[in-house]
Amino acid sequence: MKKSNLIFILIIATKLLFISCKTEKSVAIRESVPTDNGLVSGTYSEDSGITVFKGIPFAAPPVGDLRWKVPQPAESWEGVKKCTTFSASPIQNTPVPFMMWTQEFIAPKEPLSEDCLYLNVWTGAKSSEEKRPVFVYIYGGGFSSGSGAVPIYDGTEMAKKGLVFLTINYRVGTMGFLAHPELTSESPNQASGNYGLLDQVEALKWVQKNIQVFGGDPNNVTIAGQSAGAFSINYLVASPLTIGLFHRAIAESGGAVLSTNQLARGGDLKAAEEAGVKFAESVGASSIAELRAKSAEEILNGRGPGKPIVDGFFLPQSVGEIFASGKQNDVPVILGWNEDEGFGGPPVPANEFKQRVQKMFGDKAEEFLEKFSFETDAEAFAIQNDLGALQTFGIQSYKWMELQNKTASSRVYIYRFERDVPYAGGMNDHGAFHTGEVPYAYNNLDMSPRPWTNEDYKLAATMSDFWVNFARNGDPNGDGLPQWESCTPDNLKAMRFNTEVKGSDLPNIDLLNFLDNFYSKN
């Protein structure tokens, strides 16, 4: 045999060996895994049986000339990259606890960096042939803060229940959502803004390319998020850029089908560009080049734009318009909110609240006061608490349910989380507050320093079982669990998560109908 032919055969054999190691049982996931960019190693725990890979790059660092550009491919590397520590969290104001959000809910204070496009994987698989359901969690934080390294997002417990669990980072604040005429002009997509959402799309593309070698099934991907993460889920379900990237979705306390608040209101590209020009001027930059030369701290201090928009690329229309015309991704969803979200400001006495109702609902105020009458301050406080949960979050779930049943075929499951989260030692009682369900849904109570009871652990086990079942087959129901009926306009049912978990009629239906009619006509 000629030497040249032998060399050719050896080259082909080497390539085939690399390809096969991504799909054959011989891949030892607990040792190292071959991704598209190179080998990565994680940390295997004998106690949990889970291998964790932290800080895997899914895109190039968005720094320098890549600041305010769509995510670019990550560079490949030689040898084995040790992925044993979390990457830096996205650059943001220093995360500090506030209101009901104590340390377990807050992103790590450091490191913070623009170089943040990394993801984390938890898997109990031993080989790439297992094809476990994949679960991608997207953090909240008002699109201005957050991190995939927050303790209550840890994926160990969900991986122990059979999922391949991921958390991802995405750009937040002005770094993630600045629009500007120059940025639009330089973009091949003729769009700017929404970079944080495009980061999420890039991470989902990474999942499609790589998750099989971690024992995951790229044809069974669930995306989930809470607060701004739930708004992100609604945007991802609506976007034409995500077709085929996921198969189920969970939105906890968030959505954007109605323009009820700033995160859902969006705005068009032109208005966002104008805001971007004003921001650049405010920090002394007359061009994007000058703006890119500014330090991250100067950009942060400028307090520029930082929310999703209708950019004509990621979002060709508003989410509501996309859903109304049936152009969204048709996937099963779990939607819900918490009983005491904590929004709407401090409650005011009955007489003052009646005045606020006039300003809030205009010509619909009298109808509101007739349907939801109150005389005492206690009655007024209760209605304000309900409005605080429903106006920002509950009505989004309700309208999403309505539109999905009208223009798509996949089922919708609705819940309300009602457990008063335990508090002690400097904590305050905020009831079933915003984000309070997350440690339960992902079975991570031990990541929080709270005086949990056996009832809390039982609730966490049940709620996380529902989430895992849904990730497996698009239906949360399973052996030993209460029956969770899907929700339609003709069968308004919900699951109630408290010390007792039970299905019931959808809570607050009269108030939801009022808000639906009000916001749909405004």
TIRO-487113 format. One line per field, with one value per residue (C-alpha): residue in one letter; x, y, z. Coordinates in Angstrom, 2 decimals, padded with zeros to 5 digits, m for minus. Layout:
% residues N
aa: [a / ...]
X: [X / ...]
Y: [Y / ...]
Z: [Z / ...]
END
This chain:
% residues 522
aa: [m / k / k / s / n / l / i / f / i / l / i / i / a / t / k / l / l / f / i / s / c / k / t / e / k / s / v / a / i / r / e / s / v / p / t / d / n / g / l / v / s / g / t / y / s / e / d / s / g / i / t / v / f / k / g / i / p / f / a / a / p / p / v / g / d / l / r / w / k / v / p / q / p / a / e / s / w / e / g / v / k / k / c / t / t / f / s / a / s / p / i / q / n / t / p / v / p / f / m / m / w / t / q / e / f / i / a / p / k / e / p / l / s / e / d / c / l / y / l / n / v / w / t / g / a / k / s / s / e / e / k / r / p / v / f / v / y / i / y / g / g / g / f / s / s / g / s / g / a / v / p / i / y / d / g / t / e / m / a / k / k / g / l / v / f / l / t / i / n / y / r / v / g / t / m / g / f / l / a / h / p / e / l / t / s / e / s / p / n / q / a / s / g / n / y / g / l / l / d / q / v / e / a / l / k / w / v / q / k / n / i / q / v / f / g / g / d / p / n / n / v / t / i / a / g / q / s / a / g / a / f / s / i / n / y / l / v / a / s / p / l / t / i / g / l / f / h / r / a / i / a / e / s / g / g / a / v / l / s / t / n / q / l / a / r / g / g / d / l / k / a / a / e / e / a / g / v / k / f / a / e / s / v / g / a / s / s / i / a / e / l / r / a / k / s / a / e / e / i / l / n / g / r / g / p / g / k / p / i / v / d / g / f / f / l / p / q / s / v / g / e / i / f / a / s / g / k / q / n / d / v / p / v / i / l / g / w / n / e / d / e / g / f / g / g / p / p / v / p / a / n / e / f / k / q / r / v / q / k / m / f / g / d / k / a / e / e / f / l / e / k / f / s / f / e / t / d / a / e / a / f / a / i / q / n / d / l / g / a / l / q / t / f / g / i / q / s / y / k / w / m / e / l / q / n / k / t / a / s / s / r / v / y / i / y / r / f / e / r / d / v / p / y / a / g / g / m / n / d / h / g / a / f / h / t / g / e / v / p / y / a / y / n / n / l / d / m / s / p / r / p / w / t / n / e / d / y / k / l / a / a / t / m / s / d / f / w / v / n / f / a / r / n / g / d / p / n / g / d / g / l / p / q / w / e / s / c / t / p / d / n / l / k / a / m / r / f / n / t / e / v / k / g / s / d / l / p / n / i / d / l / l / n / f / l / d / n / f / y / s / k / n]
X: [000.00 / 001.31 / 002.32 / m000.04 / m002.99 / m002.12 / m002.01 / m005.37 / m006.91 / m005.52 / m006.98 / m010.42 / m010.24 / m009.36 / m012.34 / m014.69 / m013.40 / m014.11 / m017.60 / m018.37 / m017.19 / m019.96 / m022.61 / m021.35 / m021.56 / m017.78 / m018.04 / m017.45 / m019.45 / m018.03 / m014.53 / m014.73 / m017.18 / m016.50 / m018.44 / m018.29 / m015.60 / m013.51 / m013.36 / m014.79 / m014.54 / m016.76 / m017.08 / m018.62 / m020.24 / m020.31 / m023.02 / m025.49 / m024.37 / m024.46 / m021.74 / m021.73 / m020.13 / m019.88 / m018.87 / m019.04 / m018.77 / m021.65 / m020.65 / m017.68 / m017.20 / m019.38 / m016.64 / m014.88 / m016.31 / m018.70 / m020.43 / m024.02 / m023.77 / m025.61 / m023.74 / m020.81 / m019.49 / m017.28 / m013.64 / m012.47 / m009.69 / m007.07 / m006.94 / m009.55 / m011.24 / m011.92 / m015.46 / m015.58 / m016.47 / m019.21 / m018.28 / m018.68 / m022.26 / m023.38 / m022.21 / m024.85 / m025.10 / m023.67 / m026.36 / m027.57 / m030.62 / m033.70 / m037.37 / m038.39 / m035.36 / m032.71 / m029.31 / m030.44 / m032.40 / m029.59 / m026.82 / m023.29 / m021.70 / m018.58 / m017.16 / m019.26 / m018.13 / m019.19 / m017.51 / m020.51 / m021.91 / m021.49 / m023.85 / m023.92 / m024.99 / m026.07 / m026.47 / m026.80 / m026.33 / m023.47 / m023.50 / m024.63 / m027.19 / m029.50 / m031.45 / m032.77 / m035.23 / m033.43 / m034.46 / m033.08 / m033.73 / m033.66 / m033.27 / m035.31 / m034.19 / m036.17 / m033.75 / m031.35 / m029.81 / m029.48 / m027.17 / m027.20 / m025.14 / m027.89 / m028.06 / m031.78 / m031.27 / m028.89 / m029.72 / m028.60 / m032.02 / m033.70 / m030.86 / m031.35 / m034.95 / m033.76 / m033.33 / m030.28 / m030.60 / m029.02 / m028.78 / m027.57 / m026.30 / m027.49 / m026.66 / m028.83 / m029.54 / m028.13 / m025.50 / m028.27 / m030.94 / m029.52 / m030.95 / m029.34 / m029.52 / m025.83 / m026.28 / m029.25 / m027.30 / m024.29 / m026.46 / m027.08 / m030.54 / m031.25 / m032.20 / m030.72 / m031.62 / m032.77 / m029.18 / m030.00 / m032.82 / m030.54 / m028.07 / m030.81 / m031.42 / m027.70 / m027.65 / m030.58 / m028.70 / m025.75 / m028.10 / m029.20 / m025.61 / m024.12 / m026.57 / m026.58 / m023.02 / m024.24 / m026.92 / m029.67 / m032.26 / m032.15 / m035.63 / m037.07 / m036.12 / m038.14 / m037.43 / m038.47 / m038.04 / m039.36 / m040.19 / m038.07 / m037.17 / m040.90 / m041.21 / m038.25 / m040.10 / m043.08 / m040.77 / m038.98 / m042.26 / m043.34 / m040.10 / m039.66 / m035.95 / m036.62 / m038.53 / m037.39 / m035.14 / m037.52 / m040.65 / m042.28 / m042.27 / m042.86 / m043.45 / m043.50 / m044.88 / m044.47 / m045.63 / m045.97 / m049.18 / m050.75 / m049.10 / m049.73 / m046.25 / m042.89 / m041.37 / m044.35 / m044.95 / m041.79 / m042.09 / m040.92 / m037.41 / m037.58 / m038.56 / m035.87 / m033.26 / m034.21 / m033.82 / m030.43 / m029.24 / m030.28 / m028.47 / m025.27 / m025.42 / m026.00 / m022.68 / m020.78 / m020.69 / m021.51 / m021.09 / m021.26 / m017.48 / m017.21 / m019.87 / m017.99 / m014.86 / m016.63 / m015.99 / m018.70 / m019.00 / m019.65 / m022.39 / m023.95 / m023.86 / m025.61 / m028.77 / m029.68 / m032.47 / m032.77 / m035.87 / m037.03 / m038.56 / m040.33 / m037.19 / m038.45 / m036.01 / m036.28 / m039.82 / m041.45 / m044.63 / m045.77 / m046.21 / m049.96 / m050.21 / m048.08 / m050.25 / m053.50 / m052.48 / m051.27 / m047.67 / m046.13 / m044.37 / m047.18 / m045.87 / m047.45 / m047.03 / m047.27 / m048.20 / m048.84 / m048.34 / m048.00 / m050.79 / m048.77 / m046.43 / m045.73 / m046.23 / m048.44 / m046.92 / m047.95 / m051.71 / m053.70 / m056.93 / m060.31 / m061.14 / m057.76 / m057.95 / m061.31 / m059.57 / m056.77 / m059.31 / m060.66 / m057.20 / m056.33 / m059.41 / m060.93 / m064.37 / m064.26 / m063.76 / m067.44 / m067.78 / m064.78 / m066.17 / m069.54 / m068.12 / m065.44 / m067.00 / m065.15 / m065.89 / m063.29 / m059.56 / m059.04 / m061.28 / m059.42 / m056.05 / m057.15 / m058.24 / m055.03 / m053.03 / m054.95 / m054.44 / m050.72 / m050.44 / m052.82 / m052.09 / m048.43 / m048.45 / m051.75 / m053.49 / m050.58 / m051.03 / m054.78 / m054.55 / m051.80 / m054.13 / m057.00 / m054.93 / m053.21 / m056.55 / m057.82 / m054.90 / m052.86 / m053.46 / m051.07 / m052.37 / m052.07 / m051.70 / m052.21 / m051.19 / m051.23 / m048.53 / m050.06 / m047.60 / m046.48 / m042.72 / m041.21 / m039.27 / m037.06 / m033.90 / m034.18 / m036.49 / m039.99 / m043.28 / m044.11 / m046.47 / m046.34 / m044.08 / m042.60 / m039.88 / m040.93 / m041.98 / m038.58 / m036.91 / m040.02 / m040.33 / m036.69 / m036.58 / m033.89 / m035.14 / m031.75 / m030.22 / m032.17 / m031.50 / m035.16 / m036.94 / m038.48 / m041.01 / m041.87 / m044.84 / m042.45 / m040.28 / m043.37 / m044.61 / m041.20 / m041.09 / m044.58 / m044.11 / m040.78 / m042.32 / m044.93 / m042.18 / m040.17 / m043.19 / m044.00 / m040.43 / m040.66 / m043.83 / m045.63 / m048.09 / m047.37 / m049.55 / m048.11 / m048.54 / m049.15 / m049.88 / m053.17 / m054.87 / m053.93 / m056.49 / m055.51 / m057.07 / m059.38 / m061.96 / m064.59 / m062.74 / m061.09 / m059.03 / m055.79 / m053.45 / m053.13 / m049.74 / m049.91 / m049.45 / m052.29 / m051.79 / m055.09 / m056.83 / m059.68 / m061.50 / m059.19 / m058.82 / m059.86 / m061.71 / m064.01 / m061.09 / m059.14 / m062.09 / m062.35 / m058.64 / m058.73 / m061.56 / m059.87 / m056.38 / m057.56 / m059.36 / m056.58]
Y: [000.00 / 003.44 / 005.66 / 008.44 / 006.04 / 004.84 / 008.41 / 009.13 / 006.06 / 007.06 / 010.57 / 009.19 / 006.68 / 009.43 / 011.53 / 008.57 / 007.82 / 011.42 / 011.31 / 007.95 / 009.08 / 011.66 / 009.00 / 005.69 / 004.26 / 004.43 / 008.14 / 008.46 / 011.60 / 011.83 / 012.18 / 014.40 / 015.19 / 016.22 / 019.38 / 021.09 / 023.43 / 020.89 / 018.53 / 019.65 / 018.05 / 018.61 / 017.50 / 014.15 / 013.68 / 010.20 / 011.29 / 012.55 / 010.58 / 013.83 / 015.30 / 019.10 / 021.17 / 024.86 / 027.69 / 026.12 / 028.87 / 028.87 / 032.09 / 034.42 / 037.05 / 040.04 / 042.60 / 045.25 / 045.33 / 042.50 / 044.64 / 045.10 / 042.50 / 039.22 / 036.43 / 035.07 / 031.48 / 030.48 / 029.80 / 026.20 / 025.00 / 022.29 / 019.75 / 019.49 / 022.60 / 022.22 / 023.43 / 023.23 / 026.80 / 029.18 / 031.89 / 035.56 / 036.78 / 039.37 / 042.89 / 044.60 / 046.81 / 045.01 / 042.50 / 043.11 / 041.69 / 043.92 / 043.71 / 040.01 / 038.84 / 037.65 / 036.34 / 032.98 / 034.81 / 037.17 / 036.75 / 036.38 / 039.76 / 038.81 / 038.24 / 040.40 / 040.79 / 041.48 / 038.16 / 036.20 / 033.96 / 030.61 / 027.85 / 025.10 / 021.45 / 018.94 / 015.33 / 011.92 / 010.17 / 007.74 / 007.63 / 009.70 / 007.07 / 007.70 / 010.56 / 012.10 / 015.03 / 018.37 / 021.32 / 024.83 / 027.38 / 031.14 / 033.50 / 036.56 / 039.95 / 042.49 / 042.09 / 044.20 / 041.59 / 037.86 / 034.91 / 031.20 / 030.75 / 031.76 / 029.02 / 028.23 / 027.45 / 024.59 / 021.60 / 018.71 / 017.68 / 017.88 / 015.89 / 013.25 / 012.99 / 012.17 / 015.47 / 016.98 / 020.40 / 023.63 / 027.23 / 029.88 / 033.44 / 036.24 / 039.93 / 042.22 / 045.93 / 048.31 / 045.75 / 043.40 / 045.66 / 048.86 / 049.84 / 052.57 / 053.60 / 052.77 / 049.32 / 048.67 / 049.85 / 047.64 / 044.56 / 042.13 / 041.70 / 045.44 / 045.27 / 046.22 / 045.65 / 042.27 / 041.00 / 039.31 / 037.36 / 036.44 / 035.10 / 032.78 / 031.62 / 030.96 / 028.87 / 026.81 / 026.27 / 025.04 / 022.58 / 021.21 / 020.71 / 019.36 / 018.08 / 014.49 / 013.93 / 014.84 / 012.15 / 014.56 / 014.30 / 017.32 / 016.34 / 016.76 / 020.19 / 022.18 / 025.86 / 027.45 / 030.76 / 032.97 / 036.70 / 038.24 / 034.63 / 033.93 / 037.00 / 035.55 / 032.25 / 034.07 / 035.95 / 032.73 / 030.92 / 033.82 / 034.26 / 032.75 / 032.29 / 029.47 / 026.98 / 023.47 / 024.57 / 023.47 / 021.39 / 022.55 / 025.73 / 026.83 / 030.48 / 031.25 / 034.73 / 036.43 / 036.91 / 039.58 / 038.91 / 042.08 / 045.48 / 045.71 / 046.76 / 047.98 / 044.54 / 043.50 / 046.83 / 046.65 / 049.39 / 049.54 / 049.73 / 053.40 / 054.54 / 052.33 / 053.74 / 057.27 / 056.31 / 054.79 / 058.03 / 060.01 / 057.55 / 057.81 / 061.59 / 061.44 / 059.61 / 061.83 / 059.50 / 060.74 / 057.34 / 053.64 / 053.47 / 055.99 / 054.14 / 050.85 / 052.58 / 053.44 / 051.23 / 048.89 / 051.02 / 054.16 / 052.35 / 051.07 / 054.49 / 055.96 / 053.98 / 053.43 / 051.41 / 047.79 / 045.92 / 043.81 / 045.51 / 044.63 / 044.75 / 043.24 / 040.32 / 038.40 / 039.78 / 040.75 / 041.78 / 042.17 / 038.92 / 039.47 / 039.90 / 036.82 / 034.68 / 036.13 / 035.12 / 031.66 / 032.24 / 031.20 / 027.91 / 025.48 / 023.77 / 022.61 / 025.14 / 025.45 / 028.99 / 030.50 / 033.12 / 033.52 / 034.61 / 037.42 / 038.55 / 041.79 / 044.26 / 047.33 / 049.25 / 049.40 / 049.03 / 052.16 / 052.63 / 052.05 / 055.70 / 056.34 / 053.13 / 054.20 / 057.31 / 055.19 / 052.96 / 056.02 / 056.83 / 053.20 / 052.16 / 055.44 / 054.88 / 051.28 / 052.39 / 052.30 / 048.81 / 047.72 / 049.26 / 047.62 / 044.15 / 044.23 / 046.33 / 047.00 / 049.16 / 048.34 / 048.85 / 045.11 / 044.44 / 047.09 / 045.60 / 042.15 / 043.42 / 045.42 / 042.29 / 040.40 / 043.22 / 043.33 / 039.67 / 039.70 / 042.97 / 042.17 / 038.38 / 036.52 / 038.28 / 037.37 / 033.68 / 033.97 / 035.72 / 033.37 / 030.48 / 032.07 / 032.75 / 029.36 / 027.59 / 029.75 / 029.65 / 026.55 / 022.94 / 022.26 / 022.10 / 024.77 / 023.95 / 026.79 / 026.98 / 029.38 / 029.12 / 029.92 / 028.69 / 031.39 / 031.00 / 030.51 / 033.40 / 033.92 / 035.61 / 039.05 / 037.95 / 039.41 / 037.70 / 038.39 / 035.45 / 033.58 / 036.23 / 036.77 / 034.12 / 032.25 / 029.20 / 028.66 / 026.65 / 024.43 / 023.93 / 022.82 / 020.96 / 023.29 / 024.25 / 023.39 / 026.23 / 028.67 / 029.37 / 029.21 / 027.17 / 024.67 / 022.15 / 018.66 / 020.23 / 022.40 / 019.46 / 017.49 / 020.42 / 020.78 / 017.07 / 017.23 / 020.46 / 019.36 / 016.00 / 017.86 / 019.87 / 016.71 / 014.84 / 017.79 / 017.83 / 014.13 / 014.17 / 017.54 / 016.42 / 017.13 / 014.29 / 011.09 / 008.31 / 009.47 / 013.09 / 015.00 / 015.22 / 018.43 / 019.27 / 021.38 / 024.83 / 026.05 / 028.85 / 026.11 / 024.34 / 026.99 / 024.79 / 025.32 / 023.50 / 025.17 / 024.73 / 025.04 / 022.66 / 020.86 / 020.46 / 020.27 / 021.07 / 023.56 / 026.17 / 028.96 / 031.51 / 035.15 / 034.40 / 037.44 / 039.80 / 038.11 / 038.56 / 042.23 / 042.82 / 040.87 / 043.06 / 046.23 / 045.59 / 043.99 / 047.21 / 049.59]
Z: [000.00 / m000.88 / 002.03 / 000.84 / 000.83 / 004.32 / 005.62 / 003.99 / 005.64 / 009.03 / 008.70 / 007.82 / 010.67 / 013.14 / 012.01 / 012.25 / 015.73 / 016.82 / 015.34 / 016.92 / 020.34 / 020.30 / 019.91 / 021.25 / 024.75 / 025.03 / 025.86 / 029.61 / 030.40 / 033.91 / 032.40 / 029.31 / 026.52 / 022.90 / 021.94 / 018.57 / 019.89 / 021.76 / 024.73 / 028.07 / 031.49 / 034.50 / 038.10 / 039.01 / 042.42 / 043.89 / 046.32 / 043.72 / 040.68 / 038.70 / 036.51 / 036.36 / 033.61 / 034.51 / 032.22 / 028.75 / 026.11 / 023.62 / 021.82 / 021.45 / 024.19 / 023.16 / 023.81 / 021.75 / 018.24 / 019.19 / 021.81 / 020.53 / 017.80 / 017.37 / 019.18 / 017.17 / 017.18 / 020.10 / 019.28 / 019.37 / 021.65 / 021.87 / 024.65 / 027.40 / 028.81 / 032.51 / 033.10 / 036.88 / 037.94 / 036.89 / 034.42 / 035.22 / 035.46 / 032.90 / 033.63 / 035.77 / 038.82 / 041.85 / 042.89 / 046.45 / 048.27 / 048.44 / 049.42 / 049.48 / 047.54 / 049.97 / 048.94 / 047.56 / 044.84 / 043.79 / 041.24 / 042.65 / 043.31 / 041.42 / 038.97 / 036.63 / 033.04 / 029.49 / 028.73 / 029.99 / 027.24 / 028.94 / 030.02 / 032.63 / 032.31 / 034.96 / 033.81 / 035.39 / 032.05 / 031.69 / 027.88 / 024.94 / 023.96 / 026.91 / 025.27 / 028.45 / 028.30 / 028.14 / 030.31 / 029.68 / 032.44 / 031.72 / 034.67 / 035.56 / 036.80 / 034.80 / 031.86 / 033.90 / 036.20 / 036.79 / 036.27 / 035.54 / 038.72 / 041.17 / 043.87 / 043.52 / 039.82 / 040.60 / 038.40 / 040.59 / 041.88 / 038.48 / 036.93 / 039.64 / 038.43 / 034.93 / 033.09 / 031.45 / 033.05 / 031.78 / 032.89 / 030.47 / 030.65 / 028.39 / 028.14 / 030.26 / 030.52 / 027.95 / 026.97 / 025.96 / 024.52 / 022.99 / 019.61 / 017.50 / 013.80 / 013.30 / 014.86 / 012.58 / 009.54 / 010.23 / 010.89 / 008.01 / 009.53 / 009.51 / 013.15 / 016.51 / 020.15 / 021.53 / 021.80 / 025.10 / 023.44 / 020.54 / 023.11 / 024.30 / 020.73 / 020.30 / 023.48 / 022.16 / 018.91 / 020.98 / 022.67 / 019.32 / 018.23 / 021.44 / 024.02 / 022.76 / 024.00 / 027.50 / 027.28 / 026.24 / 023.48 / 021.11 / 019.95 / 023.45 / 024.77 / 027.31 / 027.89 / 031.18 / 032.92 / 035.68 / 035.64 / 032.85 / 032.09 / 031.59 / 029.38 / 027.46 / 027.10 / 025.58 / 023.18 / 022.21 / 021.57 / 019.36 / 017.41 / 013.93 / 014.73 / 017.20 / 015.03 / 015.95 / 018.82 / 021.61 / 022.08 / 025.33 / 027.42 / 031.02 / 031.92 / 035.65 / 036.38 / 033.04 / 029.49 / 026.82 / 024.89 / 026.34 / 026.75 / 030.48 / 031.61 / 030.33 / 029.81 / 027.69 / 025.96 / 023.89 / 021.29 / 017.72 / 016.32 / 015.33 / 018.81 / 020.33 / 017.94 / 018.97 / 022.62 / 021.77 / 020.15 / 023.22 / 025.46 / 023.42 / 023.62 / 027.36 / 027.87 / 025.45 / 022.43 / 018.93 / 017.26 / 017.98 / 017.71 / 020.55 / 022.51 / 022.11 / 023.40 / 026.66 / 029.67 / 030.90 / 034.03 / 031.96 / 030.06 / 033.28 / 034.91 / 031.88 / 032.66 / 029.03 / 027.37 / 028.49 / 027.35 / 024.37 / 021.35 / 018.11 / 015.99 / 012.73 / 013.00 / 016.25 / 016.62 / 013.30 / 015.15 / 018.73 / 020.65 / 020.82 / 017.06 / 016.41 / 018.70 / 017.35 / 013.83 / 014.90 / 013.83 / 017.16 / 017.87 / 018.66 / 021.80 / 025.09 / 027.90 / 031.66 / 032.70 / 036.11 / 038.74 / 042.51 / 044.82 / 046.43 / 043.65 / 045.53 / 042.69 / 042.50 / 045.40 / 049.06 / 049.57 / 050.39 / 052.39 / 050.74 / 050.00 / 048.40 / 046.41 / 044.92 / 043.62 / 042.16 / 040.43 / 038.61 / 037.25 / 036.59 / 034.62 / 033.36 / 031.85 / 033.13 / 036.74 / 037.68 / 036.25 / 038.33 / 041.53 / 040.94 / 040.25 / 042.95 / 045.66 / 048.88 / 051.91 / 054.52 / 054.26 / 054.65 / 051.64 / 049.64 / 050.60 / 049.41 / 045.99 / 045.61 / 046.36 / 043.66 / 041.16 / 041.95 / 040.95 / 038.00 / 036.18 / 035.66 / 035.46 / 035.84 / 032.96 / 030.68 / 031.47 / 030.99 / 027.63 / 026.44 / 027.30 / 025.37 / 022.25 / 022.25 / 022.42 / 019.57 / 017.13 / 018.05 / 019.05 / 021.96 / 025.51 / 028.19 / 031.89 / 034.39 / 038.05 / 040.97 / 043.65 / 047.05 / 049.67 / 052.13 / 051.84 / 055.35 / 056.82 / 059.84 / 061.06 / 059.53 / 056.73 / 056.36 / 055.62 / 051.97 / 051.52 / 048.21 / 046.76 / 043.29 / 042.67 / 045.80 / 043.78 / 042.13 / 044.94 / 045.00 / 041.24 / 040.98 / 044.32 / 045.65 / 049.12 / 050.61 / 048.58 / 050.77 / 054.47 / 055.51 / 058.20 / 055.82 / 057.13 / 055.95 / 054.14 / 052.14 / 051.14 / 050.13 / 048.02 / 046.35 / 045.52 / 044.00 / 042.05 / 040.60 / 039.63 / 037.61 / 035.86 / 035.11 / 033.73 / 031.50 / 030.20 / 029.38 / 027.31 / 027.39 / 030.08 / 033.79 / 035.04 / 036.45 / 038.98 / 042.54 / 041.56 / 041.67 / 038.29 / 036.46 / 033.79 / 030.82 / 030.67 / 027.91 / 027.76 / 028.19 / 031.01 / 033.19 / 035.48 / 037.38 / 039.77 / 043.19 / 044.86 / 048.63 / 051.56 / 049.81 / 046.04 / 044.21 / 040.97 / 041.02 / 039.00 / 037.82 / 040.68 / 040.21 / 036.99 / 037.25 / 037.76 / 034.95 / 032.58 / 033.52 / 032.93 / 029.67 / 028.35 / 029.58 / 028.20 / 024.97 / 024.07 / 025.16]
END
